[in-house]
Amino acid sequence: MVVYISTELLESLLAYARDRYPHEILLLLRGSVNGEEIYIDEILVAPFTIQGENFASFNPYMLPIDSTIIGTVHSHPSGVLSPSIEDLNHMYGVIMMILAYPYRDINNISVFNKDGERILLEIV
C-alpha cells in the first residue's frame, strides 16, 4: 500500500503543527482509495475539534456523511513517531498520519493502517 500527498499539502500540515506546538493537532484527510494506492487531496477541520497539550479529539457523530474522508492526521509533540494504543483504538478511516516534533520534513512523518503497520508515503 502507498499513500500519495502533494508537497504543498505536506508542507502546510508541518507548518500548522509547528504553529500549534506544544498543542496537538487533529485534522481529517480527504482523498481517494484506488486498490493499493491512497491519494490525499485535502485537509478538513472536524466540527468542534478540541486540541490541547497532550490530546486532540473530535466527535465522529458530528461529522457529515462523507465517503471521501479516508483518515486523520495528528501530531505528537513528544516526538514519538508511532501510534499509541489509544490512537489505534480511536482510528477513523483507513489511514492515520502522525507528525512528530520538530515537524521539519518527511523524516518527521509516518502513515499507518488500522493494524498499526507503517505504510509507504510518497510525495508527488
C-alpha positions in Angstrom: 0.0 0.0 0.0 1.2 3.5 -0.9 -0.1 6.9 0.2 0.5 9.9 -2.1 0.4 13.5 -1.0 1.5 16.8 -2.6 4.5 18.7 -1.4 2.3 21.8 -0.8 -0.2 19.9 1.4 2.5 18.2 3.4 4.3 21.5 4.0 1.0 23.0 5.1 0.5 20.2 7.6 4.0 20.6 9.0 3.6 24.4 9.3 0.3 24.0 11.1 1.8 21.5 13.6 4.8 23.8 14.2 2.4 26.8 14.8 0.3 24.9 17.3 3.2 23.3 19.2 3.1 22.3 22.1 -0.5 21.5 21.4 -1.5 18.5 19.4 -3.3 19.0 16.1 -6.0 16.7 14.7 -7.4 17.0 11.1 -9.3 14.9 8.7 -7.8 13.7 5.4 -9.9 13.7 2.3 -9.0 11.8 -0.7 -9.5 8.5 -2.6 -8.5 4.9 -2.4 -7.7 3.1 -5.6 -6.7 -0.5 -4.8 -3.4 -0.3 -3.0 -3.0 3.4 -3.7 -4.3 6.1 -1.5 -4.4 9.7 -2.6 -4.7 12.6 -0.1 -6.2 15.6 -1.7 -7.4 17.9 1.1 -7.3 18.5 4.8 -10.5 19.2 6.8 -11.2 20.5 10.3 -13.8 18.4 12.0 -16.6 20.4 13.7 -16.0 21.0 17.4 -12.4 19.6 17.4 -10.6 20.0 20.7 -6.8 20.4 20.7 -4.7 20.6 23.9 -1.1 20.0 25.1 -1.5 16.2 25.4 -4.6 15.4 23.5 -6.8 16.2 20.5 -10.3 14.8 19.7 -13.5 15.3 17.8 -16.9 13.7 18.0 -17.3 11.4 15.0 -21.1 11.7 15.3 -20.8 15.4 14.4 -19.2 14.6 11.0 -21.3 14.8 7.8 -21.6 11.6 5.9 -18.6 11.8 3.5 -17.1 8.8 1.9 -14.1 10.8 0.8 -12.8 11.1 4.4 -10.0 8.5 4.3 -8.4 9.1 7.6 -6.8 11.5 10.1 -3.6 13.3 10.7 -2.5 14.3 14.2 0.7 15.5 15.8 2.9 14.1 18.6 4.6 17.0 20.3 6.6 14.4 22.3 8.5 13.5 19.0 7.3 9.8 19.1 6.7 8.7 15.6 4.4 5.7 16.2 0.8 5.3 17.2 -0.3 4.7 20.8 -2.8 2.1 21.7 -5.3 5.0 22.2 -4.5 6.2 18.7 -5.2 2.8 17.2 -8.4 2.3 19.3 -9.8 5.6 18.1 -8.7 5.5 14.5 -11.1 7.0 12.0 -10.8 5.9 8.3 -8.3 3.6 6.6 -5.1 5.6 7.4 -3.6 7.5 10.3 -0.8 10.0 9.6 1.4 11.1 12.5 3.6 14.2 12.5 6.3 14.2 15.2 8.1 17.2 16.7 10.1 19.1 15.4 7.8 18.9 12.3 10.5 19.8 9.8 10.3 17.3 6.9 9.3 13.8 5.7 11.5 12.3 8.4 9.0 13.6 11.0 6.0 11.9 9.3 4.7 8.3 9.3 1.4 6.8 8.0 -0.2 3.7 9.5 -3.0 1.3 8.7 -5.6 0.2 11.3 -3.3 -2.6 12.5 -0.5 0.0 13.3 1.6 -1.1 10.3 3.6 1.5 8.6 2.6 2.5 5.1 4.9 3.9 2.4 4.4 7.7 1.9 5.3 9.2 -1.5 5.4 13.0 -2.1 4.2 14.0 -5.6 
